Amino acid sequence: MDRDLFPERVAHRPGPIVTGRVVRLMEGYSRELKVGQPVLFAVLSAAGVARLLSVLVLALLRSGTSGGGRRKLKELRKGPEFLVTPLRIRDTSGVLCEMEIHGHLPQSALEPADHVQVTVRPQRDSDLAPRVERIVNITTGQLLTPRPPTVWSHLGPPLLLQALLGLVLLGVVAACTVVT
């Protein structure tokens, strides 16, 4: 039978563990991670309080402009992009299974015919292949854990620290108003 005319059907095994041999590691593509507006606006509001305090302090000290490296709201709402690499494995019962690796892995980590044990979990969109959580390459003895970016890593430590400082300042102001 001609494989180009009649390709083999691919299954989406729900897992949680799939054991088999790597058939093909396909070409990766990028996918955007959505950032929820409530989370974004809560962080930006809290960070705005700390920013307002820093602007006031800088105005008193007359040390020039502030916040030159600030990112725009549109850029923050867009979310980070991460690499998605489709992986096909033939499990021990002979079924061809497809799953997605989110994040980067070393190129030599998986080769065709490697014996692997993959831990997967279903994605929110049921049309998508399950997401790989962990890969144990039994052939090489490697444990692989892909790590895609998160909303928190996209927002960045400076903005999150500024938001935390803003929450602390709001808490201090609220505590002072309750006491008096």
Secondary structure, 3 states (H helix, E strand, C coil): CCCCCCCCCCECCCCCEEEEEEEEECCCEEEECCCCHHHHHHHHHHHHHHHHHHHHHHHHHCCCCCCCCCCCHHHHHHCCEEEEEEEEEEECCCCEEEEEEECCCCHHHCCCCCEEEEEEECCCCCCCCCEEEEEEECCCCEEECCCCCCHHHHHCHHHHHHHHHHHHHHHHHHHHHHHC
